[in-house]
Amino acid sequence: MPGVSARRLSHEERRQLAVNLTRVVKLYRSILDAYIIEFFTDNLWGTLPCSWQEALDGLNPPQLATLLLGMPREGEVARYRSVWPLTLLALKSTAYALAFTRTPGFQTPSEFLENPSQSSRLTAPFRKHVRPKKQHEIRRLGELVKKLSDLTGCTQVVDVGSGQGHLSRFMSLGLGLMVKSIEGDQRLVERAQRLDQELLQTLEKEEKRNPKVVQTGPRHPPHHVVRWVDPTTLCEELLLPLETSPQSRARLLLTGLHACGDLSVALLRHFCCCPEVVALASVGCCYMKLSDPGGYPLSQWVAGLPGYELPYRLREGACHALEEYAERLQKAGPSLRTHCYRAALETVIRCAQPELRRPGVQGIPRVHELKIEEYVQRGLQRVGLDPHLPLNVAALRAHQAQENRVVAFFSLALLLAPLVETLILLDRLLYLQEQGFHAELLPIFSPELSPRNLVLVATKGPLGEAFSLLETEDN
């Protein structure tokens, strides 16, 4: 999906982008704030302009992917079957024009062409126990952190929210960085320590078998710390150096791979407040978990704009995988009917127990193989209601006949969702600039593999054109 590059915008242009984003989000808030499971109970289709309904009604999923989301199959040409209203075309163009691009600046063959489960750009020991998505992420972020560490003269990397330590292991044992890992879950830290030892043993065996291939010399596994990082206070443990040098102070680089909710905000605050921290590389996620207030907005500029508010539903929607859903639309598989089935179930729940709204329905296996009345019966049981309630099967079938409308409305919301993510990340860029620091936002991962793929990079000294080095893909 096309978009705007944060690196090509001046400070004033970034501020103007925030103005434009708040205006557009406010204008289409009713779509962004809607819950698709209330499609029938709240008549969501009827909330769209009649001209939009006429344009979208009857479009099949591949047509929605191509015409609305702007993600055609390779070589496919978009062909409109009717003249779309200018307001809908304007919405589509605006969504493309104002969202940060998620397409990396480098072009390289896929690292999973030979084997879909093993990255060809990551050596075998670092692939073990790591899923393909995470293999791609730890390699790309690890290499960026290594470049940034070299450019800023950092003596130690601190990986916050390190989980099982996959990124920390690659940075320390693969790239030779001094790494401290901070994780609040004791069980994950214990697992990380076991994997550290397993990897060390594997590397030692490989070195004995082929000493010319594997680098010799001392290896420093990550130093793991069990600590919950409070987003509202500075964490002293995070700042303690692993090694002290009498000649110079520690220079720390903070990083977090998909630091959830307020954790990514905590990284920003540590960067701004602590003189020891000279660089930052943070990939955020789970925007719906941001504190309100506290996690957004951070910048004075965005906080002063009318319509800056982003309620929970908008922030949750910004975490959806747009590229993945477009691929599902192109395949037009039966799994697309899940939203329609769940929306039909909501009508039955409201009739049976009006005060029960939007209850969580635990996964019902093989939804696409069920008749809609079978799904509703299982869903009623999941939410604690009588599965044998009398059902109006004709009404349920009428809902099922509107499946494409449900998919079309959900696609509209997904088209707008990147604007919300852009506003959240732009707020962080502006906050860092208001504090006097240089900050950039770079698409680092393939969006098809990792939808939250924008890394916020900040330094306390000017790097100028050196930032372009961080976008390149090493051969």
C-alpha positions as CSV (number, residue, x, y, z in Angstrom):
1,M,0.0,0.0,0.0
2,P,1.5,3.4,-0.9
3,G,2.0,6.1,1.6
4,V,4.2,8.9,2.8
5,S,7.8,8.5,4.1
6,A,8.4,10.2,7.5
7,R,12.0,10.8,6.5
8,R,11.0,13.1,3.6
9,L,9.0,15.4,5.9
10,S,10.4,18.5,7.7
11,H,9.3,19.2,11.2
12,E,6.6,21.6,10.0
13,E,5.4,19.1,7.5
14,R,5.1,16.5,10.2
15,R,3.0,18.9,12.3
16,Q,0.8,19.6,9.3
17,L,0.4,15.9,8.7
18,A,-0.9,15.5,12.3
19,V,-3.4,18.3,11.6
20,N,-4.6,16.5,8.5
21,L,-4.8,13.1,10.2
22,T,-6.9,14.4,13.1
23,R,-9.3,16.0,10.7
24,V,-9.8,12.8,8.6
25,V,-10.0,10.5,11.7
26,K,-12.7,12.8,13.1
27,L,-14.6,12.8,9.8
28,Y,-14.7,9.0,9.5
29,R,-14.8,8.2,13.2
30,S,-18.1,6.4,12.9
31,I,-16.5,3.8,10.6
32,L,-13.4,3.4,12.7
33,D,-15.3,3.2,16.0
34,A,-17.8,0.6,14.8
35,Y,-17.6,-3.0,16.0
36,I,-18.1,-5.4,13.1
37,I,-20.0,-7.8,15.3
38,E,-22.7,-5.1,15.6
39,F,-23.2,-5.0,11.8
40,F,-26.8,-6.1,12.1
41,T,-27.7,-4.9,15.6
42,D,-26.6,-1.4,14.8
43,N,-27.3,-1.4,11.1
44,L,-23.8,-0.4,10.1
45,W,-24.5,-0.8,6.4
46,G,-27.2,1.8,6.7
47,T,-24.8,4.3,8.3
48,L,-22.9,4.5,5.0
49,P,-23.9,7.1,2.3
50,C,-26.3,5.6,-0.2
51,S,-23.9,6.2,-3.0
52,W,-21.2,4.2,-1.2
53,Q,-23.6,1.4,-0.6
54,E,-24.4,1.3,-4.4
55,A,-20.7,1.2,-5.3
56,L,-19.7,-1.4,-2.8
57,D,-22.8,-3.6,-2.8
58,G,-22.2,-6.8,-4.7
59,L,-18.4,-6.5,-4.9
60,N,-16.8,-9.9,-4.3
61,P,-13.7,-10.2,-1.9
62,P,-11.0,-10.0,-4.7
63,Q,-12.7,-6.9,-6.1
64,L,-12.6,-5.3,-2.6
65,A,-8.9,-6.1,-2.3
66,T,-8.1,-4.6,-5.7
67,L,-10.5,-1.6,-5.9
68,L,-10.9,-0.5,-2.3
69,L,-7.7,-1.6,-0.5
70,G,-5.6,-1.0,-3.6
71,M,-3.8,-4.3,-3.4
72,P,-4.3,-6.1,-6.7
73,R,-2.7,-9.4,-7.7
74,E,0.6,-9.1,-9.5
75,G,-0.1,-7.9,-13.0
76,E,-3.8,-7.2,-12.3
77,V,-5.3,-4.0,-13.6
78,A,-8.0,-2.3,-11.5
79,R,-11.3,-2.2,-13.4
80,Y,-14.3,-0.4,-11.9
81,R,-17.6,-1.9,-12.9
82,S,-19.4,1.4,-12.1
83,V,-18.5,5.1,-11.5
84,W,-17.7,5.5,-7.8
85,P,-18.8,8.6,-5.9
86,L,-16.2,11.2,-5.6
87,T,-16.4,11.1,-1.8
88,L,-15.5,7.4,-1.7
89,L,-12.7,7.9,-4.2
90,A,-11.5,10.8,-2.0
91,L,-11.5,8.6,1.1
92,K,-9.4,6.0,-0.7
93,S,-6.9,8.5,-2.0
94,T,-6.7,10.2,1.4
95,A,-6.0,6.9,3.2
96,Y,-3.2,6.2,0.7
97,A,-1.7,9.7,0.9
98,L,-1.7,10.3,4.7
99,A,-0.5,7.0,6.1
100,F,3.1,6.2,6.6
101,T,4.4,3.8,4.0
102,R,5.0,0.3,5.3
103,T,7.1,-0.7,2.3
104,P,10.8,-1.0,3.1
105,G,13.2,1.1,1.1
106,F,15.3,-1.9,0.0
107,Q,14.4,-4.5,-2.7
108,T,15.7,-8.0,-2.1
109,P,14.6,-11.5,-3.0
110,S,12.5,-13.2,-0.3
111,E,14.6,-14.9,2.3
112,F,12.1,-17.8,2.4
113,L,12.1,-18.8,-1.2
114,E,14.0,-22.0,-0.7
115,N,12.3,-23.0,2.5
116,P,9.2,-21.2,3.9
117,S,10.1,-22.0,7.5
118,Q,13.8,-21.1,7.4
119,S,15.4,-17.7,6.6
120,S,18.2,-18.1,4.2
121,R,19.8,-15.0,5.7
122,L,20.0,-16.3,9.3
123,T,22.3,-19.1,10.2
124,A,20.9,-22.4,11.4
125,P,21.7,-22.1,15.1
126,F,19.8,-18.8,15.3
127,R,16.7,-20.3,13.5
128,K,16.2,-23.1,16.0
129,H,13.0,-22.6,18.1
130,V,12.2,-19.5,16.2
131,R,9.2,-19.1,13.8
132,P,9.8,-17.6,10.3
133,K,8.1,-14.3,11.2
134,K,10.4,-13.9,14.3
135,Q,13.5,-15.0,12.3
136,H,12.9,-12.2,9.8
137,E,12.3,-9.7,12.7
138,I,15.3,-10.5,14.9
139,R,17.6,-10.4,11.9
140,R,16.4,-7.1,10.5
141,L,16.1,-5.3,13.9
142,G,19.4,-6.9,15.1
143,E,21.3,-5.7,12.1
144,L,19.8,-2.2,12.4
145,V,20.7,-2.0,16.1
146,K,24.3,-3.1,15.2
147,K,24.6,-0.3,12.7
148,L,23.1,2.2,15.0
149,S,25.3,1.1,17.9
150,D,28.4,1.5,15.7
151,L,27.3,5.0,14.5
152,T,26.6,6.3,18.0
153,G,29.4,4.5,19.9
154,C,27.2,2.6,22.2
155,T,28.8,0.3,24.7
156,Q,25.7,-1.7,25.7
157,V,22.3,-2.6,24.2
158,V,19.3,-3.0,26.5
159,D,16.5,-5.2,25.1
160,V,13.3,-4.3,26.9
161,G,10.5,-6.8,27.0
162,S,12.9,-9.5,25.7
163,G,10.6,-12.5,26.1
164,Q,12.4,-15.7,25.3
165,G,15.5,-13.7,24.3
166,H,15.6,-14.5,20.6
167,L,16.6,-11.0,19.6
168,S,19.0,-10.7,22.5
169,R,20.8,-13.9,21.6
170,F,21.2,-12.9,17.9
171,M,22.5,-9.4,18.9
172,S,25.0,-10.8,21.5
173,L,26.1,-14.2,20.1
174,G,25.5,-13.4,16.5
175,L,26.5,-9.8,16.2
176,G,28.9,-9.5,19.1
177,L,27.1,-6.8,21.0
178,M,27.0,-6.4,24.8
179,V,23.3,-7.0,25.6
180,K,21.2,-6.8,28.7
181,S,17.7,-8.3,28.5
182,I,14.9,-7.0,30.7
183,E,11.8,-9.2,31.0
184,G,9.0,-9.2,33.6
185,D,8.0,-12.8,33.3
186,Q,10.2,-15.2,35.3
187,R,9.2,-18.2,33.3
188,L,10.2,-16.5,30.0
189,V,13.6,-15.5,31.5
190,E,14.3,-19.1,32.6
191,R,13.4,-20.3,29.2
192,A,15.7,-17.7,27.6
193,Q,18.6,-18.8,29.8
194,R,18.1,-22.4,28.8
195,L,18.1,-21.4,25.1
196,D,21.2,-19.4,25.7
197,Q,23.1,-22.4,26.9
198,E,21.7,-24.6,24.1
199,L,22.9,-22.1,21.5
200,L,26.4,-21.8,23.1
201,Q,26.8,-25.5,23.0
202,T,25.8,-25.6,19.4
203,L,28.2,-22.8,18.4
204,E,31.0,-24.5,20.2
205,K,30.4,-27.8,18.4
206,E,30.3,-26.0,15.0
207,E,33.5,-24.2,15.8
208,K,35.2,-27.5,16.6
209,R,33.9,-29.0,13.3
210,N,34.8,-26.0,11.2
211,P,36.9,-23.4,13.0
212,K,37.5,-21.4,9.8
213,V,33.7,-20.7,9.4
214,V,32.8,-19.8,13.0
215,Q,34.5,-16.8,14.6
216,T,36.6,-17.6,17.6
217,G,37.0,-15.5,20.7
218,P,35.0,-15.0,23.9
219,R,31.3,-15.1,23.6
220,H,29.0,-13.0,25.8
221,P,25.5,-14.3,26.1
222,P,22.8,-11.8,27.1
223,H,22.6,-10.8,30.7
224,H,19.0,-11.5,31.7
225,V,17.2,-9.5,34.4
226,V,13.7,-10.3,35.7
227,R,12.1,-6.9,36.1
228,W,8.8,-5.3,35.3
229,V,9.4,-1.9,33.7
230,D,6.9,0.7,35.1
231,P,6.0,3.1,32.2
232,T,5.5,5.9,34.7
233,T,8.9,5.7,36.5
234,L,12.5,5.3,35.5
235,C,13.9,1.8,35.9
236,E,17.4,2.0,37.5
237,E,18.1,-1.6,36.7
238,L,17.7,-0.8,33.0
239,L,20.5,1.8,33.2
240,L,23.1,-0.2,35.2
241,P,26.1,-0.9,32.9
242,L,27.3,-4.5,32.5
243,E,30.9,-3.3,32.3
244,T,32.3,-0.1,33.6
245,S,35.2,1.7,32.0
246,P,37.2,4.1,34.0
247,Q,37.9,6.1,30.9
248,S,34.3,6.8,29.8
249,R,30.7,6.6,30.9
250,A,28.4,3.9,29.6
251,R,26.6,4.7,26.4
252,L,23.4,2.7,26.1
253,L,21.1,1.9,23.2
254,L,17.5,0.9,24.1
255,T,15.6,-1.4,21.9
256,G,12.3,-3.3,22.0
257,L,10.8,-5.6,19.4
258,H,7.0,-5.0,19.5
259,A,7.2,-3.4,22.9
260,C,3.5,-3.8,23.9
261,G,1.4,-0.8,24.8
262,D,3.0,1.5,27.4
263,L,6.3,-0.3,27.3
264,S,7.2,1.4,24.1
265,V,6.3,4.7,25.8
266,A,8.6,3.8,28.7
267,L,11.4,3.4,26.2
268,L,10.8,6.9,24.9
269,R,10.8,8.4,28.4
270,H,14.0,6.6,29.4
271,F,15.7,7.9,26.2
272,C,14.6,11.5,26.9
273,C,15.4,11.5,30.7
274,C,18.6,9.5,31.0
275,P,21.9,10.9,29.8
276,E,23.4,7.4,29.6
277,V,20.9,6.5,26.8
278,V,22.1,7.9,23.5
279,A,20.1,5.9,21.0
280,L,16.8,4.2,20.6
281,A,15.3,1.6,18.2
282,S,11.7,0.7,19.1
283,V,9.0,-1.2,17.3
284,G,5.7,-0.8,19.1
285,C,2.5,-2.7,19.0
286,C,-0.8,-3.3,20.9
287,Y,-1.8,0.3,20.7
288,M,-5.1,-0.5,22.4
289,K,-3.2,-1.1,25.7
290,L,-1.8,2.4,25.8
291,S,-2.9,4.3,29.0
292,D,-5.5,6.9,28.5
293,P,-4.2,9.5,29.4
294,G,-0.5,8.9,29.6
295,G,0.4,6.7,26.6
296,Y,-1.2,9.0,24.0
297,P,-0.8,11.8,23.1
298,L,2.8,12.5,24.2
299,S,3.5,15.6,22.1
300,Q,2.2,19.0,23.0
301,W,1.4,19.6,19.3
302,V,-1.0,16.7,18.9
303,A,-2.5,17.3,22.4
304,G,-3.5,20.8,21.2
305,L,-5.3,19.6,18.1
306,P,-9.1,19.3,18.0
307,G,-10.2,15.7,17.4
308,Y,-6.9,14.2,18.6
309,E,-8.6,11.6,20.8
310,L,-8.3,8.0,19.9
311,P,-10.7,5.8,21.8
312,Y,-9.9,2.1,22.5
313,R,-11.7,0.8,19.4
314,L,-9.7,3.0,17.1
315,R,-6.4,2.0,18.6
316,E,-7.4,-1.7,18.5
317,G,-8.3,-1.4,14.9
318,A,-4.9,0.1,14.1
319,C,-3.3,-3.3,15.0
320,H,-5.0,-5.3,12.3
321,A,-3.0,-6.9,9.5
322,L,-4.1,-5.0,6.4
323,E,-1.8,-6.9,4.0
324,E,-2.8,-10.3,5.4
325,Y,-6.5,-9.4,5.1
326,A,-6.1,-8.3,1.5
327,E,-4.5,-11.6,0.7
328,R,-7.4,-13.4,2.3
329,L,-9.7,-11.3,0.2
330,Q,-7.9,-12.2,-3.0
331,K,-8.2,-15.9,-2.1
332,A,-11.9,-15.5,-1.3
333,G,-11.8,-18.4,1.1
334,P,-14.8,-19.4,3.3
335,S,-13.0,-18.1,6.4
336,L,-14.2,-14.6,5.4
337,R,-17.7,-15.5,6.6
338,T,-16.6,-15.5,10.3
339,H,-17.4,-11.8,10.9
340,C,-20.9,-12.3,9.3
341,Y,-21.6,-15.4,11.5
342,R,-20.4,-13.6,14.6
343,A,-22.6,-10.5,13.8
344,A,-25.6,-12.8,13.3
345,L,-24.9,-14.4,16.7
346,E,-24.9,-11.0,18.3
347,T,-28.5,-10.4,17.2
348,V,-29.5,-13.7,18.9
349,I,-27.6,-12.8,22.1
350,R,-29.2,-9.4,22.3
351,C,-32.7,-10.9,22.0
352,A,-32.0,-13.5,24.6
353,Q,-30.2,-11.3,27.1
354,P,-30.2,-7.6,26.1
355,E,-27.7,-6.5,28.7
356,L,-25.1,-8.9,27.4
357,R,-23.2,-7.0,24.7
358,R,-20.2,-8.0,22.7
359,P,-19.2,-11.0,24.9
360,G,-16.1,-12.8,24.0
361,V,-16.7,-16.0,22.0
362,Q,-13.8,-18.4,22.3
363,G,-12.7,-19.9,19.1
364,I,-15.2,-22.2,17.4
365,P,-13.2,-24.6,15.2
366,R,-13.9,-25.0,11.5
367,V,-16.4,-22.2,11.3
368,H,-16.5,-22.3,7.5
369,E,-17.9,-25.9,7.6
370,L,-20.8,-25.0,9.8
371,K,-24.3,-23.9,8.9
372,I,-25.0,-20.5,10.4
373,E,-27.6,-22.0,12.8
374,E,-25.0,-24.5,14.0
375,Y,-22.5,-21.7,14.6
376,V,-25.1,-19.7,16.6
377,Q,-25.9,-22.7,18.8
378,R,-22.2,-23.3,19.6
379,G,-21.7,-19.6,20.1
380,L,-24.6,-19.4,22.6
381,Q,-23.1,-22.2,24.6
382,R,-19.7,-20.4,24.6
383,V,-21.3,-17.3,26.2
384,G,-23.3,-19.3,28.8
385,L,-26.7,-19.1,27.1
386,D,-29.0,-22.0,26.3
387,P,-27.8,-23.5,22.9
388,H,-31.3,-24.9,22.3
389,L,-33.0,-21.5,22.2
390,P,-35.6,-21.4,19.4
391,L,-33.9,-19.7,16.4
392,N,-35.4,-17.8,13.5
393,V,-33.5,-19.7,10.8
394,A,-34.9,-17.5,8.0
395,A,-33.6,-14.4,9.7
396,L,-30.2,-16.0,10.1
397,R,-30.1,-17.0,6.5
398,A,-31.0,-13.4,5.5
399,H,-28.1,-12.2,7.5
400,Q,-25.8,-14.7,5.9
401,A,-26.9,-13.4,2.5
402,Q,-25.3,-10.1,3.4
403,E,-21.8,-11.6,3.9
404,N,-20.2,-9.5,1.2
405,R,-21.6,-6.3,2.8
406,V,-20.1,-7.3,6.1
407,V,-16.7,-7.9,4.4
408,A,-17.0,-4.6,2.6
409,F,-17.6,-2.6,5.7
410,F,-14.8,-4.3,7.5
411,S,-12.5,-3.5,4.5
412,L,-13.5,0.1,4.8
413,A,-12.4,0.2,8.4
414,L,-9.1,-1.5,7.6
415,L,-8.5,1.0,4.8
416,L,-8.6,3.8,7.5
417,A,-6.8,1.9,10.3
418,P,-3.3,2.8,9.1
419,L,-4.2,6.5,9.6
420,V,-4.6,5.8,13.3
421,E,-1.3,4.0,13.6
422,T,0.3,6.9,11.7
423,L,-1.1,9.4,14.1
424,I,0.2,7.5,17.1
425,L,3.7,7.1,15.7
426,L,3.8,10.7,14.4
427,D,2.9,11.9,17.9
428,R,6.0,10.0,19.2
429,L,8.2,11.6,16.5
430,L,6.9,15.0,17.4
431,Y,7.4,14.4,21.1
432,L,11.0,13.5,20.6
433,Q,11.6,16.5,18.4
434,E,10.0,18.7,21.0
435,Q,12.5,17.4,23.5
436,G,15.3,18.4,21.1
437,F,16.3,15.0,19.7
438,H,16.6,13.7,16.2
439,A,14.0,11.0,15.4
440,E,13.1,9.0,12.3
441,L,10.6,6.3,11.4
442,L,11.7,3.5,9.1
443,P,9.8,0.5,7.6
444,I,12.1,-2.3,8.6
445,F,10.2,-5.6,8.2
446,S,8.2,-7.0,5.3
447,P,4.6,-6.0,6.0
448,E,3.4,-9.3,4.7
449,L,5.4,-11.1,7.4
450,S,5.1,-8.5,10.2
451,P,2.3,-5.8,10.0
452,R,3.8,-3.7,12.8
453,N,6.9,-3.0,10.8
454,L,7.8,0.7,11.6
455,V,10.8,1.2,13.8
456,L,11.3,4.5,15.6
457,V,14.9,5.4,15.6
458,A,16.2,8.3,17.8
459,T,19.6,9.7,18.7
460,K,21.0,12.4,20.9
461,G,23.4,13.6,18.3
462,P,22.9,14.4,14.6
463,L,23.5,11.5,12.2
464,G,22.3,13.3,9.1
465,E,22.6,11.1,6.0
466,A,23.9,8.2,8.1
467,F,20.2,7.4,8.8
468,S,20.0,6.2,5.2
469,L,22.4,3.4,6.1
470,L,19.9,2.0,8.5
471,E,17.3,1.4,5.7
472,T,19.6,-0.7,3.5
473,E,19.6,-4.5,3.3
474,D,23.0,-5.9,3.6
475,N,24.0,-8.5,1.0
